[in-house]
Amino acid sequence: MATQKGLLKTEDWWAVWIGGLIFILSLFYLSGIDLLGWVVVPKMWTDLSQSLGPISAKNYGGLPGTGSLIITYLALLIILTIGAKAMGLKIKEFIYGFTIIFCLTYICVLLGNYANIAANAPKDMEKFGLTWSLKLTGEAGLIIALLAGLFISNFMPKFAESLKEAAKPEWYIKTAIVILGAGIGVKAVGAMGLATAVMFRGLCAIIEAYLIYWAVVYYISRKYFKFSPEWAAPLASGISICGVSAAIATGAAIRARPIIPIMVSSLVVIFAVVELLILPFLAQTFLYQEPLVAGAWMGLAVKTDGAAVASGQIVDSLINAKALAVQGINYQPGWILATSTTVKIFIDIFIGIWAFILAVIWCTVIDCKPGQKVKAIEIWERFPKFIIGYALTFLIMMWICAANPSIMGTAKAGSGEADAFRTLFFALTFFSIGLISNFRKLWEEGIGRLAVVYVVSLFGFIIWFGLAISWIFFHGVKPPLAG
């Protein structure tokens, strides 16, 4: 009975159930049944009427964008309300709060996809006839959602209070991470088709990054900024590994207060956008003769999946253009992006392993009282259960694709439909983070010092050490020539 209560009463397990349900529905695509093609996705736009639509134009092309949005809202409302009821939340307040949060979040997502804000590739600039763009990609919507939530929290506190029953950033992000596993599984199999050198070097680079990055940031946080282990561990994971996902997983593994990984996550997204604006152009200037070094550097340095892949795409275009203009070398496009993506895949794969390692360390060393013997059940209780969902979706999808290479394209499309839910859960996460974050309370909790640690660690060490690791493992490795 206790097990059943645990399986139905915690955000961790409900993240597994909801993320797992979306994953299972996406698998029907492999047999030709499209059960999720109606899910709404934002599109880059200058004409608002063209700003959204169903993800599968092939199977749901007759569904208008607003209809797709409404169906997506109702589907999420139903499954989340079932979970909210099981966890003992107030249902009327949850339904009201989620409805408002969903609507405001999607407005932010659409604003972030406005072409003059999001366009970063030359083809997008040409498509919309743009002469300028902030080049922030669609991830600008996350920043806008975070800022909108912060505005409501700090300047409309009564309104924010009325939404708190549905402002569940940890639940949303954990569900997103479970769904993320499927997409990573497909990409991992696809990455096996890359040159062996890229795969092997990428894996070596990630192992070094985990062992060195994390330890140094943790040491700096504890030694020079006097943060407790509860603060230092999620901060080290957020800065050094994979941003939001790693910070949330680490916080769950060590049982940190929810506000800690949430604060780290907000900093991760803000700094990822800063990196996206700076690093690709540094790579073009100084690394155009070492294109795969530049690609690996983006994967190691930029701390969110979307921003890392976007930076890899930008670098791919910039360096290929410069290599052709300066050296007369015409590289095959896509290899720099593939290197960035491969490195990022390995980072994501290791999140679950790292969360387990930290859970064991915290049980046996950090939180262990003198003379106390740690039981295996304590490690299990600390282990973030949503990581099980992440591992299962990853392994199942990887096994399916590895056993049937001919269905890779179909699997990618199916997991892409599930991934549309993942990106929406990410957006809900950041609006909710802002909504529960009062500046005065955040300052009292130490977000100012967190930001200082982030700046010192990221720009003083991680970016440049990531460049060194990329150079060690990818120096001299060139993409094949076009033609």
C-alpha positions in Angstrom: 0.0 0.0 0.0 2.9 2.3 0.8 4.4 1.6 -2.6 1.1 2.4 -4.3 0.9 5.7 -2.4 4.4 6.6 -3.5 3.6 5.7 -7.1 0.5 8.0 -7.1 1.3 10.8 -4.7 4.6 12.3 -5.9 5.6 14.7 -8.7 8.4 12.3 -9.6 6.2 9.4 -10.4 3.5 11.5 -12.1 6.2 12.8 -14.4 7.0 9.2 -15.3 3.3 8.3 -15.9 2.6 11.4 -18.0 5.9 11.5 -19.9 5.6 7.7 -20.4 2.0 8.0 -21.7 3.1 10.6 -24.3 6.0 8.4 -25.3 3.8 5.3 -25.7 1.4 7.3 -27.9 4.3 8.5 -30.0 5.3 4.8 -30.7 2.1 4.2 -32.6 3.6 6.4 -35.3 6.0 3.5 -36.1 3.0 1.4 -37.2 1.5 4.2 -39.3 -0.9 5.5 -36.7 -0.4 9.2 -35.9 -2.0 9.8 -32.5 -0.1 13.0 -31.6 0.2 14.9 -34.9 -2.4 17.4 -33.6 -0.1 18.8 -31.0 0.5 22.5 -31.6 3.9 23.8 -32.4 5.0 27.5 -32.8 6.4 28.6 -36.1 8.7 31.5 -36.9 6.5 34.3 -38.1 6.0 37.8 -39.2 2.3 37.2 -39.9 0.5 36.2 -36.7 -2.0 34.0 -38.6 1.0 31.8 -39.6 2.5 31.6 -36.1 1.2 28.1 -35.1 -0.2 24.9 -36.4 -0.3 21.1 -35.8 3.1 19.4 -35.9 2.0 16.9 -38.6 0.9 18.9 -41.6 0.7 15.6 -43.5 -1.9 14.0 -41.3 -3.5 17.0 -39.6 -3.1 19.7 -42.2 -6.8 20.5 -42.2 -6.7 21.4 -38.5 -6.3 25.2 -38.0 -3.6 26.5 -35.7 -6.1 27.7 -33.1 -7.8 24.3 -33.1 -4.5 22.6 -32.6 -3.8 24.9 -29.7 -7.1 24.3 -28.0 -6.9 20.5 -28.4 -3.3 20.6 -26.9 -4.5 22.7 -24.0 -7.5 20.3 -23.3 -5.3 17.2 -23.5 -2.7 18.6 -21.1 -5.4 19.9 -18.7 -7.0 16.4 -18.5 -3.9 14.4 -17.8 -2.4 17.0 -15.4 -5.7 17.4 -13.5 -5.8 13.6 -13.0 -2.3 13.8 -11.5 -3.2 16.9 -9.5 -6.2 15.1 -8.0 -4.1 12.0 -7.1 -1.5 14.3 -5.4 -4.2 16.0 -3.3 -4.1 19.4 -5.0 -7.2 21.7 -5.0 -8.8 20.8 -8.4 -10.8 24.0 -9.1 -7.8 26.2 -8.2 -5.5 24.0 -10.3 -7.8 24.1 -13.4 -8.1 27.9 -13.1 -4.4 28.3 -12.5 -3.3 26.0 -15.3 -5.6 27.6 -17.8 -4.1 31.1 -17.1 -0.6 29.8 -17.0 -1.0 27.9 -20.3 -2.5 30.9 -22.1 0.2 33.4 -20.9 3.0 30.9 -21.5 2.0 30.3 -25.1 1.7 34.0 -25.8 5.4 34.3 -24.6 6.3 31.3 -26.8 4.8 33.0 -29.9 6.6 36.3 -29.1 9.9 34.4 -28.8 9.3 33.0 -32.3 8.8 36.4 -34.0 11.2 36.4 -36.9 13.1 39.6 -35.9 13.7 38.0 -32.5 14.3 34.3 -33.4 15.8 34.1 -36.9 19.5 33.1 -36.8 20.2 31.2 -40.0 20.7 32.9 -43.3 17.9 30.9 -44.9 15.5 32.3 -42.3 16.6 35.8 -42.8 16.1 35.4 -46.6 12.7 33.7 -46.2 11.3 36.5 -44.2 13.1 39.3 -46.0 14.8 40.5 -42.8 17.6 43.0 -42.7 18.2 42.5 -38.9 17.4 40.0 -36.2 18.4 39.4 -32.6 19.2 35.8 -33.6 18.0 34.4 -30.3 16.2 31.4 -31.8 12.8 30.3 -30.5 14.3 29.8 -27.1 13.8 33.5 -26.6 10.3 32.4 -25.7 11.7 30.8 -22.5 13.3 34.1 -21.5 10.1 36.0 -22.2 8.1 33.5 -20.2 10.5 33.7 -17.3 10.4 37.6 -17.3 6.6 37.5 -17.6 6.3 35.2 -14.6 8.7 37.4 -12.6 6.7 40.5 -13.5 3.5 39.0 -12.2 5.1 37.6 -9.1 6.7 40.9 -8.1 4.1 43.5 -9.3 0.9 41.5 -9.2 1.3 39.4 -6.1 -2.4 38.7 -5.5 -2.8 37.5 -9.1 0.3 35.3 -8.7 -1.0 33.9 -5.5 -4.3 32.8 -7.2 -2.2 30.8 -9.7 0.1 29.0 -7.3 -1.8 25.7 -7.2 -0.8 25.1 -10.9 2.6 26.8 -10.7 4.6 23.5 -10.5 7.9 24.0 -12.3 9.5 20.9 -10.9 6.6 18.7 -12.1 6.7 20.2 -15.6 10.4 20.0 -16.0 10.6 16.4 -14.8 7.9 15.4 -17.2 9.8 17.1 -20.0 13.0 15.2 -19.1 11.2 11.8 -19.3 10.0 12.8 -22.8 13.5 14.0 -23.7 14.8 10.4 -23.4 13.1 9.3 -26.5 14.5 12.0 -28.7 18.0 11.4 -27.3 17.6 7.7 -28.0 16.9 8.3 -31.7 19.8 10.8 -31.9 22.2 8.4 -30.2 21.5 5.8 -32.8 21.8 8.3 -35.6 25.1 9.5 -34.1 26.4 5.9 -34.4 26.5 6.5 -38.1 29.0 9.4 -37.7 32.7 8.9 -38.1 34.2 6.7 -35.3 36.6 9.5 -34.5 33.8 11.9 -33.7 31.9 9.4 -31.5 35.0 8.3 -29.6 36.4 11.7 -29.1 33.0 13.1 -28.1 32.6 10.5 -25.4 36.1 11.1 -24.0 35.5 14.8 -24.0 32.3 14.4 -22.0 33.9 12.1 -19.4 36.7 14.7 -18.8 34.2 17.5 -18.7 32.1 15.8 -16.0 35.0 14.9 -13.9 36.7 18.3 -14.1 34.0 20.8 -14.6 31.7 19.7 -11.8 34.5 19.3 -9.2 35.9 22.7 -9.9 32.6 24.6 -9.8 31.6 22.8 -6.6 35.0 23.7 -5.1 34.7 27.3 -6.0 31.1 27.5 -4.7 32.1 26.0 -1.4 35.6 27.5 -0.9 35.3 31.0 -2.1 31.5 31.8 -2.0 30.7 29.7 1.1 27.7 28.0 -0.3 26.4 24.9 1.5 26.5 21.5 -0.3 22.8 21.8 -0.8 23.4 25.0 -3.0 26.8 24.0 -4.4 25.8 20.7 -6.0 22.8 21.9 -8.2 24.8 25.0 -9.1 27.8 22.8 -10.2 25.5 20.6 -12.2 23.7 23.5 -13.8 26.8 25.4 -14.8 29.0 22.5 -15.7 26.8 19.8 -17.2 23.5 20.4 -18.9 21.8 23.3 -17.4 18.2 23.0 -16.4 17.8 19.2 -16.6 21.0 18.5 -14.6 20.2 21.1 -11.9 16.7 19.6 -11.4 18.0 16.0 -11.3 20.8 16.9 -8.9 18.4 18.8 -6.6 16.1 15.8 -6.5 19.0 13.4 -5.9 20.3 15.3 -2.8 16.9 16.4 -1.7 17.6 20.1 -2.0 14.8 22.6 -1.3 12.8 23.2 -4.6 13.8 26.9 -4.8 17.5 26.0 -5.3 17.4 24.1 -8.6 14.7 26.5 -9.8 16.9 29.6 -9.2 19.8 27.8 -10.9 17.6 27.0 -13.9 16.6 30.6 -14.3 20.3 31.6 -14.5 21.0 28.8 -17.0 18.6 30.0 -19.6 19.6 33.6 -19.3 23.3 32.8 -19.7 22.6 30.3 -22.5 21.2 33.1 -24.6 24.3 35.3 -23.8 26.5 32.4 -25.0 24.5 31.9 -28.1 25.0 35.6 -29.0 28.8 35.5 -28.5 30.4 32.1 -28.9 29.5 31.3 -32.5 31.2 34.5 -33.8 34.3 33.9 -31.7 34.4 30.4 -33.2 34.1 31.8 -36.7 36.9 34.3 -36.1 39.5 32.0 -34.4 38.5 28.4 -35.2 37.5 28.4 -38.9 40.6 26.3 -39.6 39.5 23.8 -36.9 35.7 23.3 -37.7 35.1 20.3 -35.5 36.8 21.9 -32.6 34.3 24.7 -32.9 31.4 22.3 -33.1 32.5 20.3 -30.0 33.1 23.6 -28.1 29.5 24.7 -28.7 28.3 21.3 -27.2 30.5 21.6 -24.2 30.0 25.3 -23.4 26.4 26.2 -24.1 24.2 24.8 -21.4 20.7 24.1 -22.8 19.9 21.6 -25.5 18.2 24.1 -27.8 20.8 26.8 -27.5 23.7 24.3 -27.9 22.2 22.8 -31.1 21.3 26.3 -32.4 24.8 27.5 -31.8 26.1 24.5 -33.6 23.9 25.3 -36.6 25.1 28.9 -36.6 28.8 27.9 -36.4 28.2 25.4 -39.2 27.0 28.1 -41.5 29.5 30.7 -40.4 32.6 28.6 -40.6 31.7 26.8 -43.8 31.2 30.3 -45.4 34.5 31.6 -44.1 36.5 28.5 -45.0 35.2 28.8 -48.5 35.9 32.5 -48.8 39.4 32.6 -47.1 40.8 29.1 -47.8 38.8 28.0 -50.8 37.7 24.9 -48.9 34.2 23.7 -49.4 33.2 21.4 -46.5 30.1 19.3 -46.5 27.5 21.1 -44.4 26.2 19.5 -41.2 29.3 18.0 -39.8 30.0 20.8 -37.3 26.4 20.7 -36.2 26.6 16.9 -35.9 29.6 17.2 -33.7 27.9 19.8 -31.4 24.8 17.5 -31.2 26.8 14.4 -30.5 28.7 16.0 -27.7 25.4 17.3 -26.2 23.8 13.8 -26.6 26.5 12.3 -24.4 26.0 15.0 -21.8 22.3 14.2 -21.7 22.8 10.5 -21.5 25.1 10.9 -18.4 22.5 13.0 -16.4 20.9 9.9 -15.0 24.2 8.2 -14.1 25.4 11.4 -12.4 22.2 11.8 -10.4 22.6 8.2 -9.1 26.3 8.8 -8.2 25.3 12.0 -6.3 22.5 10.2 -4.5 24.9 7.6 -3.3 27.5 10.2 -2.2 25.0 12.2 -0.3 23.6 9.2 1.5 27.0 7.7 2.4 29.1 10.9 3.0 27.4 14.3 3.0 24.2 13.5 5.0 25.5 10.4 6.8 25.6 10.8 10.6 28.5 9.3 12.6 28.0 5.6 13.2 24.9 5.5 11.0 24.8 2.7 8.4 23.2 3.8 5.2 20.5 1.4 3.9 19.9 0.7 0.2 16.3 1.9 0.6 17.7 5.4 1.6 19.6 5.6 -1.7 16.4 4.5 -3.6 14.3 7.1 -1.8 16.7 9.8 -2.7 17.1 8.7 -6.3 15.0 11.0 -8.6 12.4 8.6 -10.0 11.8 10.6 -13.1 15.3 9.6 -14.2 13.9 6.1 -14.5 11.4 7.3 -17.0 14.2 9.2 -18.9 16.3 6.0 -19.0 13.4 3.8 -20.1 12.3 6.1 -23.0 15.9 6.5 -24.0 16.8 2.8 -24.0 13.5 1.6 -25.6 13.8 4.1 -28.4 17.5 3.4 -28.9 16.8 -0.4 -29.0 14.0 0.0 -31.5 16.1 2.1 -33.8 19.2 0.0 -33.5 17.3 -3.2 -34.2 15.5 -1.6 -37.2 17.7 1.0 -38.9 15.3 1.3 -41.7 12.7 3.0 -39.5 15.0 5.8 -38.3 13.2 8.4 -40.3 9.8 7.3 -38.9 11.1 7.1 -35.4 12.6 10.6 -35.6 9.2 11.9 -36.8 7.3 10.1 -34.0 9.7 11.2 -31.3 9.5 14.7 -32.7 5.8 14.8 -32.0 6.5 13.7 -28.4 9.2 16.3 -28.3 6.6 19.0 -29.1 5.1 18.3 -25.6 8.6 18.4 -24.1 9.2 21.9 -25.4 5.8 23.0 -24.2 6.5 21.6 -20.7 9.8 23.5 -20.8 8.0 26.8 -21.5 5.5 26.1 -18.7 8.4 25.4 -16.4 10.0 28.8 -17.0 6.8 30.8 -16.7 6.1 28.9 -13.4 9.7 29.6 -12.2 9.1 33.3 -12.6 5.6 33.1 -11.1 6.9 31.7 -7.8 10.0 33.9 -7.7 9.8 37.1 -5.7 12.9 39.3 -6.2 13.2 40.2 -2.6 13.0 36.6 -1.5 15.4 35.5 -4.3 17.9 38.1 -3.1 17.5 36.9 0.4 18.1 33.3 -0.7 21.3 34.4 -2.5 20.6 34.7 -6.2 23.0 37.6 -6.4 25.9 35.4 -5.3 24.7 32.6 -7.5 24.9 34.9 -10.5 28.5 35.9 -9.5 29.5 32.2 -9.2 27.9 31.6 -12.6 29.8 34.4 -14.3 33.1 33.5 -12.7 32.8 29.8 -13.4 31.4 30.1 -16.9 33.4 32.9 -18.4 36.5 32.5 -16.2 36.9 28.7 -16.6 34.3 26.5 -18.2 34.1 28.1 -21.7 37.9 28.1 -22.0 38.5 24.7 -20.5 35.8 23.4 -22.8 37.7 24.9 -25.7 40.9 23.2 -24.5 39.1 19.8 -24.3 37.6 20.3 -27.7 41.0 21.1 -29.1 42.6 18.0 -27.5 40.1 15.6 -28.9 39.1 17.2 -32.3 42.3 19.1 -33.4 43.1 18.1 -36.9 39.8 16.3 -37.6 38.2 17.8 -40.6 34.7 17.4 -42.2 34.7 15.7 -45.6 34.8 18.0 -48.6 31.6 18.7 -50.6 31.6 16.8 -53.8 
